[in-house]
Amino acid sequence: MWTISDTETGDNLLTDNGGYSSPGGIDVQNVYLNDQCTKSFWQTVNRQGTPAVPNSNVRGIEGFWVLQYAKNGTILQTNWLSNVQANGGGPNITLGQGQIPSGNFNVITVATGPANFPIGQLLSTTDHYYIIPAAWGCVVDPQGQIDAMQDAAWRIQRYNVINEPCNDYDHIQFAWMNSEGFRDQFTFTKKNEKKINTKRNNFLKDVGDFNQTTYDVNKQSRGFTTYSQQIREVWSAMSGYMNDKEAELLESMFKSPSVMVRFSAGEYANTWIPINVISSSYTQKTYRKDRLFQYTVDYKLASNIKSQRG
C-alpha cells in the first residue's frame, strides 16, 4: 500500500458527482479479482480545538461512498453504504442519528475486496474503485438525496484491480493481525508447494505365534506396526515481485502471532484457515539493494492431520 494525493488519480475523482476530495491523501493498494479484503477505521471524531466545531450529528463515519471507474477514467457506478447497525456497523440505527461511538463501535471494519465487495458485485469493466468514508453533512447527493459529505474526513481508499495472467499459479491470500490489533492482507501469486512430514512410532510384531500348537507364518501378517504417528502438513509459498511498500507490509506478517491463509483452489479453497509461520528469520529486501525481489513463506496448518492407527 502507498499514498498519493487526490490530484494524482488519473481520473475525474475531484469533479465527478460534484467531486470527492481527500486532503490527507489516498491510500492505494493492488488487488486481484479473487481477493477478500477488509479495512478498519477509528471513527471517533475529535471535536476539541477545531477552528469550526462540526455539526452535532457528526460523531463518526456516517457511511461509505463506493465508486467504480473504468480504465479510461470514466466513472461507472456510484453507491452509498450506510454505517448503521442493520448493515453490521453503528452505533447509528438510522442515517444522521448522531450517536457517539464507544466500545466496539470506536472502530468500524468494512469489506473492501473484489471478492467481498461491499455493494453487490464488482462490475466486469471496473479497473479501479474507491471506498470513501464520509461524515454527515450538508452536501446532498443529487441522485440519492443522501446527507453525507463528499470531502473525506478519513483517507480515501483506492483499489487497483489486477487481472491475473492466464499462465499464473493459483493464488494464496494471507491475512494476519497487525501491530494495531487489526487485519492486513497480502496475496502470493507464484509457486505454492505442499509437503507431508510424518513421524511414526512403530513396534515389531512377530508374524508367527509361539503359543499355538503349530508355528504358522502368514505372508499377509504385518511385522513392523505403527501404533501412533504425527502428521504435519507443511507449505512453502512464493510471492510475486513486489515494491518496497509491499515488502514493508509483508514484514508485519512475519512478526504476527495470528496468521490465516485462503487458497483459491483445492480442498481448502475459499476458506480461511489458521496457520503457523515456520520461517524462522526475515531478511529485509529493497529495490535499491535487491532490484527485483520476492519472498518465500514456509508455514504449516495450525491443526495437524488426524490418522488411524496401524
N, C-alpha and C positions, 0 to 999 in steps of 0.2 A: 504494500500500500504506500502511496505517496500523495503529496498535496500539490494542487495547482490553484491559481487564482480563478475567480469566476469570469475573468476576461479571456481565459485560455482554453475554453471548452471546445472551440471549433464548430459550435452550433449557435443557435439563437436563444440560449437559455435566458439571457438578460432581457429579451424582448418578447418572447412567446407568452401568450396569455397575460400580457401586462408586465412580464418579467419576473424572474426568480433570482435574487442576488444572495451571495454568501460572503459577507465581509471577512469572515475568518478563514476563507479558503474552502476548497472542495477536496475531500478525501477520495482518491481514485484507487480502484482495485480491479484486477483482471479476473474473470470468472469463466468457467466452462458451462455448457448448457445443462449438464447433469449435476452441477454443484448445488449443495444446500448450504446456505449461509445465514447468519444472524448478525445483528448489530445492536449493541446496548447503549443507551443514553442515560446519563444522570440528568433528570428532568426538572429538578427543583430550581426555581428562578430566584436569583439574588436580587432582592428588591431594596437593598441598602446602598446608599451612596451613589445612586444613579442620577444623572442630570435631570431626567424626567421620569417620574415614578410610573411604571406600567399600569394599565387598567387593572382594576381589582380582580377581574376574571382571568388575568394572565398569571397562572400559577405553575404551569408546566407545559409539556408538549400537548397541543390540542389535537394533533393528528399528523398525517404524513401525506404530502403530495407525491404521487408516483408518475413520473414522466418517461415515456418511451420514445426513443429517437432512431431514425434510420441512419444509414451510413453517410448519406449526403447532408446530414444535419437537420433534416425535416422532422418536426415533431409528429409522432404517430398517434399517441393516445395520452390523455390526462385522466388520472383517477385520484380520488381522495379516500384515505383510510382514517377513520376517526379513532382517536385514542380513548376509547371508552371500555367499560368493564365487559360489555357484551362481545367485544372483539378480542378479549383477553388482555386488555390494557387497563387504564384507570389512572387516578381514582375517580375521574368523572363518570357519571352514569349517562349523562346527556351532553351534547356538544355545548361548550361555553359555560358549563356549570361553575367552574372556578374553584373546585375543591383543592385543598393544599395537599401535595404529595407527601406521604410519610411512610415509614416502614418499608415494606416490599415495593410500594409504589414510587419510591425515590428513583428507582431505575426501571426503565421500560425497555424491553427487548422486542425487536420486530424482525420477522422473517424477511430476508433480502436477496436470497439466491434465485437464479433462474429456475431451479427445480423445486423451490418452495416459495414461489413468487407471491407477494402479499395480496395482490389483486388479480384473481383469476389466473390466467396463464400468460406467459410471455409471448408476444407476437413473433411469428416466424421471421419477420423482416426487421426486428429490433437489433440494432448494432450496439447501442449502449442505453442505459437508463439511469434515472436519478431517484433517490429516496430523499425527500426534503422534509425534515422535521419543522413543524410550523406552530407558532403561538396564536392564541385567539387575538383577533384584531379587527380593524375597521376596513381592511381590504376585502372586498366581496368578490368571489369568483363569479363572473358573469354567466357561466353555464349552470353551475350547481347551486348558486346562491349560498355559498359557504362563507361564514365569517371567520376566515383564517388568513393570516398574513402570508405573503409570498416572499418576503425578505426573511431568510433563515436566521433564527436566533441561535441555532446549533449548526455545525458544519453540514453542508450538503454531502451526501454520499453518492458517488458515481461508480457504476459497474460497467466495464467494457466486456462485452460478450465475445469470447474467442471460440471460433468454430474449429474443432479438433480435426487434424488431417486424417484422411481415411486409412492411412497405414500406421496410425498411432497405437500405443498399447492401451489396454483398458485402464481407466483412471482409478486412482486410490485417493480418497479425500481424508485428511486428518483434521481433527478438532481437539482443542486442548484448553485447559483452564490457564489463563494468563496470570500475570502478577497482580492484576487488579481484581481477580476473582471471577472474570467473565470469559467468554469463549472466543477464540480465534480459530480460523480455518485456513488450510492450505492444501492444494491438490498436486499430487505427484503423477506425472504423465508418462513415465518410462517403465522400465522392466520391474516386475514385481514377482519374486520367486518365493515359493513355499518349500520349507524343509520340515521333515518329521524326525525329531530326536526321541528315541525310545530307550529307556533304561529298564532292563529286565532282571528280575530275581528268579533264578532257576534252581531246581534240585534234580539230582539224578535218581531216577526211579528204575529199579531193576525190571527188565522185560519179562522175567520169569518169577514164579512164586515157590520158594523152597518149602513152604508149609503144606503144599499139595503132595499127593502120593506120587505124582509124576511132575517132572520139571519140563514144562512145555513153553517154548518161545514162540510167541505170536508176532509175526512181522509187522502187524498193524499197531502193536503196543508202542507207547511213547517212552523214550528213555529220559532225556532232559525235558523237564516240565516246568513251565512258567507258572509260579503261584502268585506273582504280583508284578506289575510293571507301571512305569510312569512315562506318559507320552506328552511331549511338548511340541506344539506347532509353532515353528519359527519362520518369520517372513523377512525379506530384505527388499525394500522399495527404493527406487531411484527417481529423483526429481528430474524435471527438465532444466534447461539453462535458465538462470534467474539473474535479476539485478540486485544491487546492494540492499535496497529497501526490502525486497522479498527475503533475502538472506537474513536480514536483521529480525524480521518477523519470525522466521523459522527457528532462530536461536532460542526463542522463548519456549518452543515445543520441547527442546532437549532438556530444559530445566523444569518442565511441568510435571507434577505428580499425578495428573489425571489426563490421560490421552485416550481418544477414541478414533476408530477408523471406520470408513464406509467404502466397500468395494462396489464397483459398477457392474460386475459380472460374477458368476459363480454361485456357490452355495450360500454365501453371505451377502449377496447383492442387495443394495439399498437398505441395509440395516446397520445402525450404529453399534459397534462392538467395542467394549473396553479392552485396552491393550496395555502392555508394559514395554516401554522403550528400553532395549538392552544395549544400545550403542553406549559404550562407557565413556566416550570422550567426544568433544566437539571442537573442531578447529575452524576458526573464523576464516571465511573466504571473501574476497572483494574483487571487483572488476579490475582495480588498479594492479593488484599483485597476481591475480589468477586468470584474468581475462574471462573467457567462457568457463563457467564452473557449474557443477552440480553437487547435490548432497545425496548420500545413501543413509537410510534409516533402517536399522535392524530392530525388530520388535517381535513380541510373542503375544498370543491371545491371553487375556487375564485369567481365563478359565481353561484348565487343562482338559484334554480329550479323555473321556472315560472309556475303559475297555473291560472285556470279560477276562476271567482267569483262564489259564490253560487247562 
